[in-house]
Amino acid sequence: MLMLIVAVAGIAAWIFVSPVLKIVTLIAMLPSVFTLAVTMITGLAIAARNCLHKLVSAVLLRFAENGFLKITIAFCSLVVAIIAVVTELVHLFRFK
């Protein structure tokens, strides 16, 4: 019951505070969010280590067959595309 009260109070406080305080709170919480994401990814990797081994082997085989430069350029292009999409989404959900 205490956890529910704390969660509801946190949501209510988030609704009624100023946008500047929301930004400060978001920046303060980002390390925790990233830590949680890394923990979940690591847990999945450990749980599915055979699949991860197959994936890494396939990627290394692609490097050997197609050349390092082609794969690196494709990966960098993918990262740039993901950053562009995330940037557009941030502008859609910006603070008012």
ABEGO torsion letter per residue (X at the ends): XAAAAAAAAAAAAAAABBAAAAAAAAAAAAAAAAAAAAAAAAAAAAAAAAAAAAAAAAAAAAAAAAEAAAAAAAAAAAAAAAAAAAAAAAAAABBX
